[in-house]
């Protein structure tokens, strides 16, 4: 169950509570509620502050709203239990079968896992001054908005202050593979509203990024937030764990290598039993929320940071995937292999949104 699914589950519980008279009839149901990981000291897989958000509308204390919502959320499919903490936070624990559904969802949707319709019906006009960093940022933001169902126009301002071609731009002729599919679906969006103008003006890059090649150059420009300096060239071509871009791409290639090695052993991926990999499962579950937040805030750096966390979690898990020595393949190995494939899929999809390749071999 993704954060978007949980948000809908909570909203359904709110509507039920209003319909059944447990909350005031004139309580306005919000369009969406926040779902996040529990804060330090919290419990469960996810938490929401929906009760605090609704308290004033409902004319009740947040704790009272939480007590109304708790049993209605707990009844939903895929929920193990719901706990109330603090002034009215709802901490939600997913059933094991939801973890099975998570892995299946990733493997079914492939690189489009995390794409959705959160911004469907919204239209944006991206305006930027040109120059290598602004152009790369606009391309990544455009890809993220399209992945959330938005309609996007892209324009360049004439601004003599921008960092010009002398700094060397990575290739811009090849957009992520998903863009063409989204363009067909949204360029003539019949329900798109009047475009909201979004001005992208990142801190200009002060050095030549062309020598890095297109992938490392894009990472150097997108990994820091737009208001921060672009990464310098030192270390971005080093093939070691000190280079986060290498780590992310290496993790993807390791996931692909595990699938090749498993095929030679006659093992096929199938998530049949729960796998003890909480960090990796959490990272995969967070992916849709990260993509949505990155699109809403026009912040591809959020995707880059999440890919680093996913790669780190996977690399700590990968050694358990295949049988060792005389160990015979089992359902546990098939499940771990499915989780490894899901991790590689998420890494490839995230890199594609940033316009960075994910090679099977490094």
JOLINMO-V80874 format. One record per residue. N is the residue number from 1. PHI is phi in whole degrees, 0 to 359 (none if undefined). PSI is psi in radians with two decimals (999 if undefined). Layout:
n->N phi->PHI psi->PSI
n->N phi->PHI psi->PSI
//
This chain:
n->1 phi->none psi->2.17
n->2 phi->274 psi->2.89
n->3 phi->304 psi->-0.64
n->4 phi->296 psi->-0.71
n->5 phi->298 psi->-0.75
n->6 phi->295 psi->-0.69
n->7 phi->301 psi->-0.76
n->8 phi->295 psi->-0.65
n->9 phi->298 psi->-0.77
n->10 phi->294 psi->-0.75
n->11 phi->297 psi->-0.66
n->12 phi->296 psi->-0.70
n->13 phi->296 psi->-0.67
n->14 phi->296 psi->-0.80
n->15 phi->297 psi->-0.70
n->16 phi->298 psi->-0.76
n->17 phi->297 psi->-0.67
n->18 phi->292 psi->-0.80
n->19 phi->297 psi->-0.57
n->20 phi->271 psi->-0.01
n->21 phi->84 psi->0.10
n->22 phi->284 psi->-0.44
n->23 phi->242 psi->2.66
n->24 phi->306 psi->2.44
n->25 phi->297 psi->-0.47
n->26 phi->267 psi->0.22
n->27 phi->296 psi->2.16
n->28 phi->278 psi->2.13
n->29 phi->278 psi->2.15
n->30 phi->292 psi->2.85
n->31 phi->292 psi->-0.59
n->32 phi->206 psi->2.74
n->33 phi->237 psi->2.65
n->34 phi->283 psi->2.40
n->35 phi->234 psi->2.21
n->36 phi->216 psi->2.96
n->37 phi->291 psi->2.54
n->38 phi->303 psi->2.51
n->39 phi->284 psi->2.90
n->40 phi->309 psi->2.29
n->41 phi->92 psi->-0.20
n->42 phi->278 psi->3.10
n->43 phi->229 psi->2.99
n->44 phi->83 psi->-3.08
n->45 phi->270 psi->-0.60
n->46 phi->219 psi->2.82
n->47 phi->220 psi->2.68
n->48 phi->221 psi->2.54
n->49 phi->259 psi->0.44
n->50 phi->305 psi->-0.67
n->51 phi->295 psi->-0.70
n->52 phi->293 psi->-0.64
n->53 phi->294 psi->-0.60
n->54 phi->266 psi->-0.21
n->55 phi->305 psi->-0.84
n->56 phi->296 psi->-0.78
n->57 phi->301 psi->-0.71
n->58 phi->277 psi->-0.20
n->59 phi->68 psi->0.58
n->60 phi->225 psi->2.86
n->61 phi->290 psi->2.58
n->62 phi->306 psi->-0.66
n->63 phi->296 psi->-0.66
n->64 phi->295 psi->-0.71
n->65 phi->296 psi->-0.73
n->66 phi->298 psi->-0.69
n->67 phi->293 psi->-0.52
n->68 phi->287 psi->-0.72
n->69 phi->280 psi->-0.53
n->70 phi->308 psi->-0.98
n->71 phi->294 psi->-0.51
n->72 phi->286 psi->-0.58
n->73 phi->287 psi->-0.73
n->74 phi->298 psi->-0.44
n->75 phi->284 psi->-0.25
n->76 phi->291 psi->2.59
n->77 phi->297 psi->2.38
n->78 phi->92 psi->-0.04
n->79 phi->258 psi->2.20
n->80 phi->279 psi->-0.96
n->81 phi->198 psi->2.88
n->82 phi->232 psi->2.32
n->83 phi->238 psi->2.48
n->84 phi->264 psi->2.25
n->85 phi->229 psi->2.73
n->86 phi->58 psi->-2.46
n->87 phi->281 psi->-0.04
n->88 phi->148 psi->0.34
n->89 phi->288 psi->2.50
n->90 phi->253 psi->2.00
n->91 phi->259 psi->2.18
n->92 phi->247 psi->2.22
n->93 phi->253 psi->2.24
n->94 phi->277 psi->2.61
n->95 phi->288 psi->2.70
n->96 phi->305 psi->-0.62
n->97 phi->296 psi->-0.39
n->98 phi->290 psi->-0.54
n->99 phi->291 psi->-0.65
n->100 phi->300 psi->-0.79
n->101 phi->296 psi->-0.62
n->102 phi->299 psi->-0.88
n->103 phi->296 psi->-0.73
n->104 phi->298 psi->-0.69
n->105 phi->297 psi->-0.77
n->106 phi->299 psi->-0.82
n->107 phi->289 psi->-0.48
n->108 phi->286 psi->-0.74
n->109 phi->271 psi->-0.27
n->110 phi->56 psi->-2.37
n->111 phi->293 psi->-0.20
n->112 phi->270 psi->0.08
n->113 phi->299 psi->2.29
n->114 phi->97 psi->-0.29
n->115 phi->286 psi->2.62
n->116 phi->196 psi->-2.86
n->117 phi->243 psi->0.45
n->118 phi->300 psi->-0.52
n->119 phi->246 psi->0.32
n->120 phi->296 psi->2.39
n->121 phi->89 psi->-0.15
n->122 phi->264 psi->2.52
n->123 phi->233 psi->2.47
n->124 phi->227 psi->2.50
n->125 phi->246 psi->1.96
n->126 phi->274 psi->2.13
n->127 phi->242 psi->2.30
n->128 phi->211 psi->2.78
n->129 phi->279 psi->0.02
n->130 phi->83 psi->-3.02
n->131 phi->89 psi->2.80
n->132 phi->298 psi->-0.84
n->133 phi->289 psi->-0.75
n->134 phi->296 psi->-0.66
n->135 phi->293 psi->-0.78
n->136 phi->295 psi->-0.73
n->137 phi->299 psi->-0.77
n->138 phi->299 psi->-0.70
n->139 phi->297 psi->-0.76
n->140 phi->292 psi->-0.73
n->141 phi->296 psi->-0.73
n->142 phi->302 psi->-0.80
n->143 phi->298 psi->-0.72
n->144 phi->294 psi->-0.75
n->145 phi->296 psi->-0.75
n->146 phi->299 psi->-0.67
n->147 phi->294 psi->-0.33
n->148 phi->256 psi->0.28
n->149 phi->88 psi->0.10
n->150 phi->281 psi->2.85
n->151 phi->257 psi->2.33
n->152 phi->229 psi->2.29
n->153 phi->253 psi->2.57
n->154 phi->230 psi->2.13
n->155 phi->231 psi->2.76
n->156 phi->242 psi->2.33
n->157 phi->273 psi->2.65
n->158 phi->272 psi->1.96
n->159 phi->219 psi->1.92
n->160 phi->294 psi->-0.20
n->161 phi->275 psi->-0.13
n->162 phi->289 psi->2.81
n->163 phi->284 psi->2.03
n->164 phi->273 psi->-3.06
n->165 phi->299 psi->-0.29
n->166 phi->300 psi->-0.35
n->167 phi->275 psi->-0.17
n->168 phi->79 psi->1.94
n->169 phi->262 psi->2.54
n->170 phi->294 psi->2.85
n->171 phi->304 psi->2.35
n->172 phi->243 psi->0.05
n->173 phi->281 psi->-0.34
n->174 phi->250 psi->1.88
n->175 phi->275 psi->2.84
n->176 phi->306 psi->2.58
n->177 phi->303 psi->-0.56
n->178 phi->287 psi->-0.30
n->179 phi->299 psi->-0.75
n->180 phi->298 psi->-0.70
n->181 phi->295 psi->-0.71
n->182 phi->291 psi->-0.64
n->183 phi->300 psi->-0.76
n->184 phi->299 psi->-0.59
n->185 phi->276 psi->-0.54
n->186 phi->241 psi->-0.25
n->187 phi->298 psi->-0.51
n->188 phi->246 psi->0.80
n->189 phi->300 psi->1.99
n->190 phi->289 psi->-0.36
n->191 phi->251 psi->0.16
n->192 phi->293 psi->2.42
n->193 phi->276 psi->3.11
n->194 phi->302 psi->2.29
n->195 phi->299 psi->2.41
n->196 phi->270 psi->2.20
n->197 phi->280 psi->2.20
n->198 phi->241 psi->2.06
n->199 phi->265 psi->2.11
n->200 phi->256 psi->2.02
n->201 phi->224 psi->1.30
n->202 phi->290 psi->2.81
n->203 phi->299 psi->2.17
n->204 phi->300 psi->2.64
n->205 phi->279 psi->2.41
n->206 phi->257 psi->0.12
n->207 phi->217 psi->2.91
n->208 phi->282 psi->2.12
n->209 phi->259 psi->-0.08
n->210 phi->299 psi->-0.64
n->211 phi->294 psi->-0.28
n->212 phi->284 psi->-0.31
n->213 phi->86 psi->2.82
n->214 phi->298 psi->-0.71
n->215 phi->290 psi->-0.90
n->216 phi->294 psi->-0.60
n->217 phi->296 psi->-0.77
n->218 phi->296 psi->-0.70
n->219 phi->298 psi->-0.74
n->220 phi->299 psi->-0.58
n->221 phi->273 psi->-0.51
n->222 phi->259 psi->-0.45
n->223 phi->297 psi->-0.74
n->224 phi->283 psi->2.68
n->225 phi->300 psi->2.73
n->226 phi->300 psi->-0.50
n->227 phi->274 psi->-0.06
n->228 phi->260 psi->2.85
n->229 phi->292 psi->2.54
n->230 phi->297 psi->2.68
n->231 phi->293 psi->2.49
n->232 phi->285 psi->2.89
n->233 phi->288 psi->-0.33
n->234 phi->297 psi->2.17
n->235 phi->89 psi->-0.22
n->236 phi->284 psi->-0.24
n->237 phi->252 psi->0.08
n->238 phi->281 psi->2.30
n->239 phi->265 psi->1.36
n->240 phi->204 psi->2.99
n->241 phi->292 psi->-0.15
n->242 phi->285 psi->-0.23
n->243 phi->254 psi->1.85
n->244 phi->301 psi->-0.64
n->245 phi->297 psi->-0.78
n->246 phi->300 psi->-0.72
n->247 phi->299 psi->-0.77
n->248 phi->296 psi->-0.82
n->249 phi->289 psi->-0.60
n->250 phi->295 psi->-0.73
n->251 phi->300 psi->-0.72
n->252 phi->297 psi->-0.79
n->253 phi->294 psi->-0.59
n->254 phi->294 psi->-0.69
n->255 phi->299 psi->-0.71
n->256 phi->292 psi->-0.67
n->257 phi->296 psi->-0.68
n->258 phi->298 psi->-0.67
n->259 phi->295 psi->-0.71
n->260 phi->294 psi->-0.79
n->261 phi->295 psi->-0.67
n->262 phi->295 psi->-0.67
n->263 phi->299 psi->-0.65
n->264 phi->293 psi->-0.47
n->265 phi->269 psi->-0.01
n->266 phi->78 psi->0.40
n->267 phi->257 psi->2.25
n->268 phi->247 psi->2.56
n->269 phi->288 psi->2.32
n->270 phi->198 psi->2.03
n->271 phi->279 psi->1.67
n->272 phi->255 psi->-0.41
n->273 phi->215 psi->2.70
n->274 phi->298 psi->2.42
n->275 phi->252 psi->2.36
n->276 phi->279 psi->1.37
n->277 phi->217 psi->1.14
n->278 phi->299 psi->-0.68
n->279 phi->295 psi->-0.74
n->280 phi->289 psi->-0.76
n->281 phi->298 psi->-0.69
n->282 phi->296 psi->-0.72
n->283 phi->296 psi->-0.74
n->284 phi->294 psi->-0.71
n->285 phi->294 psi->-0.53
n->286 phi->285 psi->-0.33
n->287 phi->305 psi->-0.84
n->288 phi->300 psi->-0.72
n->289 phi->295 psi->-0.65
n->290 phi->295 psi->-0.78
n->291 phi->296 psi->-0.73
n->292 phi->296 psi->-0.79
n->293 phi->296 psi->-0.70
n->294 phi->297 psi->-0.66
n->295 phi->291 psi->-0.80
n->296 phi->297 psi->-0.66
n->297 phi->263 psi->0.05
n->298 phi->52 psi->0.91
n->299 phi->227 psi->1.41
n->300 phi->299 psi->-0.36
n->301 phi->299 psi->-0.47
n->302 phi->295 psi->-0.67
n->303 phi->294 psi->-0.78
n->304 phi->300 psi->-0.78
n->305 phi->295 psi->-0.68
n->306 phi->293 psi->-0.65
n->307 phi->297 psi->-0.67
n->308 phi->299 psi->-0.78
n->309 phi->294 psi->-0.69
n->310 phi->294 psi->-0.77
n->311 phi->298 psi->-0.75
n->312 phi->297 psi->-0.75
n->313 phi->295 psi->-0.71
n->314 phi->293 psi->-0.76
n->315 phi->294 psi->-0.45
n->316 phi->283 psi->-0.24
n->317 phi->255 psi->-0.45
n->318 phi->302 psi->-0.51
n->319 phi->290 psi->-0.21
n->320 phi->266 psi->-0.06
n->321 phi->288 psi->-0.88
n->322 phi->261 psi->2.72
n->323 phi->299 psi->2.60
n->324 phi->249 psi->2.40
n->325 phi->59 psi->-2.18
n->326 phi->269 psi->0.15
n->327 phi->297 psi->2.35
n->328 phi->271 psi->2.52
n->329 phi->301 psi->2.49
n->330 phi->220 psi->3.12
n->331 phi->299 psi->-0.56
n->332 phi->297 psi->-0.71
n->333 phi->293 psi->-0.70
n->334 phi->297 psi->-0.68
n->335 phi->292 psi->-0.74
n->336 phi->295 psi->-0.64
n->337 phi->295 psi->-0.70
n->338 phi->298 psi->-0.70
n->339 phi->293 psi->-0.67
n->340 phi->296 psi->-0.73
n->341 phi->297 psi->-0.71
n->342 phi->298 psi->-0.72
n->343 phi->298 psi->-0.81
n->344 phi->298 psi->-0.63
n->345 phi->295 psi->-0.77
n->346 phi->296 psi->-0.72
n->347 phi->298 psi->-0.76
n->348 phi->295 psi->-0.75
n->349 phi->295 psi->-0.72
n->350 phi->295 psi->-0.75
n->351 phi->297 psi->-0.68
n->352 phi->299 psi->-0.69
n->353 phi->296 psi->-0.51
n->354 phi->274 psi->-0.05
n->355 phi->79 psi->0.39
n->356 phi->248 psi->2.41
n->357 phi->284 psi->2.71
n->358 phi->233 psi->1.46
n->359 phi->291 psi->2.58
n->360 phi->285 psi->-0.41
n->361 phi->236 psi->2.37
n->362 phi->234 psi->999
//
